[in-house]
Amino acid sequence: MKTGFPALVALGGGSVGLSTATAAGLTLGLVLTAAGTALAVATVSRSLIRYADGG
């Protein structure tokens, strides 16, 4: 997985929510932002675990 991908998903989600200004668009934006945040946390966690294991 590319390192910048979660950040792009989070940024894209925020843009969708703000640009459409509808309830559905805002909901979609929040969902995409949450998904991007979860991916970013998972990526950082995996990196830290690999670093702690010496790999």
VMD Tcl script that draws the C-alpha trace (Angstrom):
set ca {
  {0.00 0.00 0.00}
  {1.32 3.42 -0.84}
  {2.11 5.61 2.16}
  {0.14 8.65 0.95}
  {-3.02 6.76 -0.01}
  {-4.84 7.08 3.37}
  {-4.17 10.81 3.43}
  {-5.56 11.19 -0.10}
  {-8.70 9.29 0.86}
  {-9.18 11.48 3.94}
  {-8.61 14.67 1.95}
  {-10.95 13.53 -0.82}
  {-13.63 12.65 1.71}
  {-13.46 16.11 3.25}
  {-13.66 17.73 -0.17}
  {-16.75 15.72 -1.14}
  {-18.52 16.63 2.11}
  {-17.80 20.34 1.80}
  {-18.38 20.78 -1.91}
  {-21.82 19.18 -2.16}
  {-23.23 20.73 1.02}
  {-26.06 18.21 1.17}
  {-26.82 15.71 3.90}
  {-25.85 12.80 1.65}
  {-22.65 14.50 0.53}
  {-21.69 15.40 4.07}
  {-22.37 11.84 5.21}
  {-20.29 10.43 2.36}
  {-17.50 12.87 3.18}
  {-17.52 11.85 6.84}
  {-17.49 8.15 5.93}
  {-14.57 8.63 3.53}
  {-12.71 10.72 6.10}
  {-13.23 8.04 8.76}
  {-12.07 5.33 6.35}
  {-8.98 7.33 5.44}
  {-8.19 7.91 9.11}
  {-8.58 4.21 9.89}
  {-6.26 3.32 6.99}
  {-3.71 5.87 8.14}
  {-3.76 4.53 11.71}
  {-3.43 0.95 10.45}
  {-0.50 1.91 8.20}
  {1.32 3.72 11.00}
  {0.65 0.84 13.41}
  {2.08 -1.69 10.97}
  {5.14 0.50 10.43}
  {5.70 0.86 14.17}
  {5.30 -2.87 14.75}
  {7.80 -3.61 11.96}
  {10.20 -1.05 13.42}
  {9.84 -2.53 16.93}
  {10.51 -6.03 15.57}
  {13.70 -4.79 13.94}
  {12.45 -5.28 10.40}
}
mol new
graphics top color blue
foreach p $ca { graphics top sphere $p radius 0.5 }
foreach p [lrange $ca 0 end-1] q [lrange $ca 1 end] { graphics top cylinder $p $q radius 0.2 }
display resetview
